[in-house]
Amino acid sequence: MEERKFKVIIVEDVKLELKGTEEIFRHEIPNVEVIGTAMTETEFWPLMEKQKPDMVLLDLGLGGSTTIGVDICRHIFMKYEGVKVLIFTGETSNEKLWIDVLKAGADGIVLKTGELLTKTEVQAVMDGKHFVFNEPILEKIIERYTRSVENEYKRQEAVIDYDIDEYDERFLRHLALGYTKEMISNLKTMPLGVKSLEKRQNELINRLFTSEERLEGVNATRLVVKALQLGIIDINNLHPDEE
């Protein structure tokens, strides 16, 4: 059974890399027909108007800007229904950019490291799969996911081991954000007065610190640092409650 042919436009601003990508399609992914190439956004849009492709292989960094690729992806998603977008980028460490382009509608990201672009990623995108990644980006995703799960497990253990309730967590989180006890007592989610919070702080100090550690004196700042070290509060998830 003959493979279905797909039409692709390549957007890449480095001439040597553009030629290399065309060669990958020619030799490794013969069921793809490259119907156009563009090195700038200005060159790209007329190609889209001339002949709508099945997929756009899009480099994120064009002309020194890393945001143009995200804007192009968003515009494709809004205007050209059914056109797939696979990102092929050398932005190997800018993880925020990956999130931005996925939110803009990209179907996958292939980093220009490791095995580069293969038929597997292209076919997966054309088959309608979302979140298609190659090995280097998958390794980073798994690393982040593993760390996130381990931190959450650590937090759950700490909550049990140190008998932390929701008011303890809320109190510590707002102390970490620079709130005074007076400010915390005024939160709608914290029905406790200043004296009750002072008592709670002393109880937390007794639970989280050994008797030897307490001899040195424990203020609010040291209490917050300890809570962060134990994973009771998460430095990456510090946000205030609605006042």
C-alpha positions as CSV (number, residue, x, y, z in Angstrom):
1,M,0.0,0.0,0.0
2,E,1.5,3.3,-1.1
3,E,2.1,5.9,1.7
4,R,0.1,9.0,1.6
5,K,2.0,12.0,0.5
6,F,2.2,15.1,2.7
7,K,3.0,18.7,1.7
8,V,5.4,20.6,4.0
9,I,6.7,24.2,4.1
10,I,10.0,24.6,6.0
11,V,10.7,27.8,7.9
12,E,14.4,28.1,8.8
13,D,16.7,31.2,8.8
14,V,20.1,29.5,8.5
15,K,20.8,28.6,4.9
16,L,23.0,25.6,5.7
17,E,20.4,24.2,8.2
18,L,17.6,24.7,5.7
19,K,19.5,22.7,3.1
20,G,20.3,20.0,5.6
21,T,16.6,19.8,6.6
22,E,15.6,19.4,3.0
23,E,18.1,16.6,2.6
24,I,16.6,14.8,5.6
25,F,13.1,14.9,4.0
26,R,14.5,13.8,0.6
27,H,16.4,10.8,1.9
28,E,14.7,9.8,5.2
29,I,11.1,10.9,4.8
30,P,10.3,10.4,1.1
31,N,6.5,10.5,1.5
32,V,6.9,14.3,2.3
33,E,6.9,16.8,-0.5
34,V,8.6,20.1,0.4
35,I,6.4,22.7,-1.4
36,G,8.2,25.7,-0.2
37,T,11.0,27.1,2.1
38,A,11.2,30.4,3.8
39,M,14.0,32.1,5.8
40,T,11.9,35.0,7.1
41,E,8.3,35.6,8.2
42,T,7.9,37.9,5.2
43,E,8.7,35.1,2.8
44,F,6.5,32.6,4.7
45,W,3.0,34.1,4.5
46,P,2.9,34.3,0.7
47,L,3.8,30.6,0.5
48,M,0.8,29.8,2.8
49,E,-1.5,31.8,0.6
50,K,-0.2,30.2,-2.6
51,Q,-0.6,26.6,-1.4
52,K,-1.9,25.4,1.9
53,P,0.5,22.7,3.3
54,D,-0.4,19.7,5.5
55,M,2.4,20.7,7.9
56,V,4.8,23.6,8.7
57,L,8.2,22.7,10.0
58,L,9.0,25.8,12.0
59,D,12.2,27.1,13.5
60,L,11.6,29.3,16.5
61,G,14.5,31.6,16.1
62,L,14.1,33.8,13.1
63,G,16.3,36.8,12.4
64,G,17.7,36.7,16.0
65,S,14.2,36.8,17.6
66,T,12.9,33.8,19.5
67,T,9.3,35.1,19.8
68,I,8.5,35.3,16.0
69,G,8.2,31.6,15.8
70,V,5.6,31.6,18.6
71,D,3.6,34.3,16.9
72,I,3.7,32.5,13.5
73,C,2.5,29.3,15.2
74,R,-0.4,31.1,16.9
75,H,-1.4,32.8,13.6
76,I,-1.3,29.4,11.7
77,F,-3.5,27.8,14.4
78,M,-6.0,30.6,14.2
79,K,-6.2,31.1,10.4
80,Y,-5.3,27.8,8.7
81,E,-7.5,25.1,10.1
82,G,-6.0,21.6,9.9
83,V,-2.4,22.7,9.2
84,K,0.0,20.9,11.6
85,V,3.0,22.7,13.1
86,L,6.1,20.8,14.1
87,I,8.8,22.9,15.8
88,F,12.4,22.1,14.8
89,T,14.6,24.3,16.9
90,G,18.1,24.8,18.3
91,E,16.6,26.5,21.4
92,T,17.7,23.6,23.5
93,S,17.6,25.3,26.9
94,N,14.8,27.9,26.7
95,E,12.0,25.8,28.3
96,K,9.7,28.7,28.7
97,L,9.7,29.1,24.9
98,W,8.7,25.5,24.5
99,I,5.7,26.1,26.7
100,D,4.7,29.2,24.9
101,V,4.8,27.6,21.5
102,L,2.8,24.5,22.7
103,K,0.2,26.9,24.1
104,A,0.2,28.7,20.7
105,G,-0.9,25.4,19.1
106,A,2.2,23.5,18.1
107,D,1.7,19.8,17.7
108,G,5.2,18.9,18.8
109,I,8.8,20.0,19.3
110,V,12.0,18.4,17.9
111,L,15.3,19.7,19.3
112,K,18.2,20.0,16.9
113,T,20.3,17.6,19.0
114,G,20.6,13.8,19.2
115,E,18.8,12.0,16.4
116,L,17.5,15.3,14.9
117,L,14.3,15.0,12.7
118,T,13.1,11.5,11.8
119,K,10.1,10.0,10.0
120,T,8.7,8.9,13.4
121,E,8.0,12.5,14.6
122,V,6.7,13.7,11.2
123,Q,4.4,10.7,10.8
124,A,3.1,11.0,14.4
125,V,2.2,14.7,13.8
126,M,0.5,13.9,10.5
127,D,-1.5,11.1,12.2
128,G,-3.0,13.7,14.5
129,K,-0.9,13.1,17.7
130,H,-0.2,16.0,20.0
131,F,2.8,16.6,22.1
132,V,5.2,14.8,19.8
133,F,8.8,15.2,21.0
134,N,12.2,13.7,20.1
135,E,14.5,12.0,22.7
136,P,16.4,15.1,24.0
137,I,13.3,17.0,24.9
138,L,11.6,13.8,26.3
139,E,14.6,13.4,28.6
140,K,14.1,16.9,29.9
141,I,10.4,16.4,30.4
142,I,10.9,13.1,32.3
143,E,13.6,14.8,34.5
144,R,11.2,17.6,35.4
145,Y,8.3,15.2,36.0
146,T,10.4,12.9,38.2
147,R,11.6,15.9,40.3
148,S,8.0,17.2,40.6
149,V,6.7,13.8,41.8
150,E,9.6,13.4,44.2
151,N,9.0,16.8,45.7
152,E,5.3,16.2,46.0
153,Y,6.0,12.9,47.8
154,K,8.5,14.6,50.0
155,R,5.9,17.2,50.9
156,Q,3.2,14.6,51.7
157,E,5.7,12.8,54.0
158,A,6.6,16.0,55.8
159,V,3.0,17.0,56.3
160,I,2.3,13.6,58.0
161,D,5.6,13.4,59.9
162,Y,5.3,17.0,61.3
163,D,1.5,16.9,61.7
164,I,1.0,19.9,59.4
165,D,-2.6,21.1,58.9
166,E,-3.9,23.5,56.2
167,Y,-3.5,26.5,58.5
168,D,0.1,25.6,59.2
169,E,0.8,25.5,55.5
170,R,-1.1,28.7,54.8
171,F,0.7,30.5,57.7
172,L,4.2,29.3,56.5
173,R,3.4,30.1,52.9
174,H,2.4,33.7,53.7
175,L,5.4,34.2,56.0
176,A,7.6,33.1,53.1
177,L,5.9,35.8,50.9
178,G,6.8,38.5,53.4
179,Y,3.4,38.8,55.2
180,T,3.4,39.9,58.8
181,K,1.2,38.1,61.4
182,E,-1.2,41.0,61.3
183,M,-1.5,40.8,57.5
184,I,-2.0,37.0,57.7
185,S,-4.7,37.3,60.4
186,N,-6.7,39.6,58.0
187,L,-6.8,36.9,55.3
188,K,-10.3,35.6,54.6
189,T,-8.9,32.1,54.6
190,M,-7.2,32.5,58.0
191,P,-9.7,32.8,60.9
192,L,-7.0,33.3,63.5
193,G,-5.9,36.3,65.4
194,V,-2.3,37.5,65.9
195,K,-1.9,35.8,69.3
196,S,-3.2,32.5,67.9
197,L,-0.6,32.8,65.0
198,E,2.2,33.5,67.5
199,K,1.2,30.4,69.4
200,R,1.0,28.4,66.1
201,Q,4.5,29.7,65.2
202,N,5.9,28.5,68.5
203,E,4.3,25.1,68.1
204,L,5.7,24.8,64.6
205,I,9.2,25.7,65.9
206,N,8.9,22.9,68.5
207,R,7.9,20.4,65.8
208,L,10.3,21.3,63.1
209,F,13.5,22.0,65.2
210,T,15.4,19.8,67.6
211,S,15.9,21.1,71.2
212,E,19.5,21.8,70.3
213,E,18.5,23.9,67.3
214,R,16.0,25.8,69.3
215,L,18.7,26.9,71.8
216,E,20.2,29.2,69.1
217,G,16.8,30.9,68.7
218,V,14.4,30.5,65.8
219,N,12.8,33.5,64.2
220,A,10.1,33.6,61.4
221,T,12.8,33.6,58.7
222,R,14.6,30.6,60.0
223,L,11.2,28.8,60.4
224,V,10.3,29.5,56.7
225,V,13.7,28.3,55.5
226,K,13.3,25.0,57.5
227,A,9.8,24.5,56.0
228,L,11.2,25.0,52.5
229,Q,14.1,22.5,53.2
230,L,11.6,19.9,54.5
231,G,9.3,20.4,51.5
232,I,6.3,21.6,53.6
233,I,6.0,24.6,51.4
234,D,7.3,24.7,47.8
235,I,9.4,27.6,46.6
236,N,8.1,27.1,43.1
237,N,4.5,27.3,44.2
238,L,4.4,30.3,46.6
239,H,1.2,32.4,46.0
240,P,-0.9,34.4,48.3
241,D,-4.5,33.6,49.1
242,E,-7.2,36.1,48.1
243,E,-7.4,38.7,50.8
